[in-house]
Amino acid sequence: MHNHIWRSEIKWTENGPIFHGEPENPTDIGFGDTKFRNSVNFEARKSKILGLNVFPTKIGREDASIVLKEVYKALCLIESNDKQLCYISHYPIQYVGNSMQFSEFIDLMTL
């Protein structure tokens, strides 16, 4: 994973740094290519297809949940073709002291 450089003024307060004004779009300052410009909603600062944050300080649990769900879907596709290559949907796991199938864990993480 990588990200593009965003430029913004930062103002220091007693609670730490805060942004002073709007960050500049990376493509306006010479970063990013056509693919990047076409895949990002710069107003929302999120990817157009999955809605992932593209501004580094905004990346969080919601983004991780979206990525986990997408990776799980890809692994299930492999599983549907050949369970010997990947058998994940019914894989038993422990989460917070509870036994559950991996598919149930995914459901919990993506609510």
C-alpha positions as CSV (number, residue, x, y, z in Angstrom):
1,M,0.0,0.0,0.0
2,H,1.2,3.5,-0.7
3,N,-0.3,6.9,-0.6
4,H,0.3,10.2,-2.4
5,I,1.7,13.3,-0.8
6,W,-0.9,15.9,0.4
7,R,0.3,19.3,1.4
8,S,-1.4,21.4,4.1
9,E,-0.6,24.0,6.6
10,I,-0.6,22.8,10.2
11,K,-1.4,24.9,13.2
12,W,-0.2,23.8,16.6
13,T,-2.7,24.0,19.5
14,E,-2.6,23.0,23.1
15,N,-4.2,19.7,21.9
16,G,-1.6,19.1,19.3
17,P,-1.5,19.8,15.5
18,I,-4.6,20.6,13.5
19,F,-5.0,21.3,9.8
20,H,-5.2,25.0,9.0
21,G,-7.1,25.3,5.7
22,E,-7.8,22.5,3.2
23,P,-5.1,20.1,2.1
24,E,-4.0,20.4,-1.5
25,N,-5.0,17.8,-4.0
26,P,-1.8,15.8,-4.7
27,T,-2.4,16.0,-8.5
28,D,-2.4,19.8,-8.2
29,I,1.2,19.7,-6.9
30,G,2.6,17.2,-9.3
31,F,1.8,13.9,-7.7
32,G,-0.4,11.1,-9.0
33,D,-1.2,9.9,-12.5
34,T,-4.3,9.6,-14.6
35,K,-5.2,6.3,-12.9
36,F,-5.0,8.0,-9.5
37,R,-7.1,11.0,-10.7
38,N,-9.7,8.7,-12.2
39,S,-10.1,6.5,-9.1
40,V,-10.3,9.2,-6.3
41,N,-13.2,11.4,-5.3
42,F,-11.1,14.4,-4.2
43,E,-14.0,16.2,-2.6
44,A,-14.6,13.3,-0.3
45,R,-11.0,12.2,-0.3
46,K,-12.1,8.6,-0.8
47,S,-11.6,6.0,-3.5
48,K,-14.6,5.9,-5.9
49,I,-15.2,2.2,-5.9
50,L,-14.6,1.0,-2.3
51,G,-14.9,4.3,-0.5
52,L,-11.5,3.9,1.2
53,N,-9.9,7.0,2.7
54,V,-7.0,8.3,0.6
55,F,-5.9,10.9,3.1
56,P,-3.4,9.1,5.4
57,T,-4.6,10.5,8.7
58,K,-8.2,9.5,8.0
59,I,-7.4,5.8,7.3
60,G,-9.0,3.8,10.2
61,R,-11.1,0.9,11.3
62,E,-13.8,1.4,8.6
63,D,-11.1,1.2,5.9
64,A,-9.6,-1.9,7.5
65,S,-13.0,-3.5,7.6
66,I,-13.7,-2.8,3.9
67,V,-10.3,-4.2,2.9
68,L,-10.8,-7.3,5.1
69,K,-14.2,-8.0,3.5
70,E,-12.8,-7.6,0.0
71,V,-9.9,-9.9,0.7
72,Y,-12.3,-12.4,2.2
73,K,-14.4,-12.3,-0.9
74,A,-11.4,-13.0,-3.1
75,L,-10.4,-16.0,-0.8
76,C,-13.9,-17.4,-1.0
77,L,-13.7,-17.2,-4.8
78,I,-10.5,-19.3,-4.7
79,E,-12.2,-21.6,-2.2
80,S,-15.2,-22.1,-4.6
81,N,-12.9,-23.3,-7.3
82,D,-10.7,-25.6,-5.2
83,K,-11.0,-26.1,-1.4
84,Q,-7.6,-27.7,-1.4
85,L,-6.1,-24.3,-2.4
86,C,-8.0,-22.3,0.1
87,Y,-10.6,-23.3,2.7
88,I,-11.4,-20.3,4.8
89,S,-15.2,-19.8,5.1
90,H,-15.7,-22.5,7.7
91,Y,-12.3,-22.1,9.3
92,P,-12.7,-22.1,13.1
93,I,-11.2,-19.2,15.0
94,Q,-11.2,-17.7,18.5
95,Y,-12.3,-14.1,18.9
96,V,-12.7,-12.4,22.3
97,G,-12.9,-15.8,23.9
98,N,-15.6,-17.1,21.5
99,S,-15.3,-19.9,19.0
100,M,-16.8,-19.0,15.6
101,Q,-16.3,-19.6,11.9
102,F,-14.2,-17.2,10.0
103,S,-17.2,-16.1,8.0
104,E,-19.0,-15.1,11.2
105,F,-15.9,-13.1,12.2
106,I,-16.0,-11.3,8.9
107,D,-19.7,-10.5,9.5
108,L,-18.9,-9.0,12.9
109,M,-16.0,-6.9,11.5
110,T,-17.9,-5.5,8.6
111,L,-21.1,-4.3,10.4
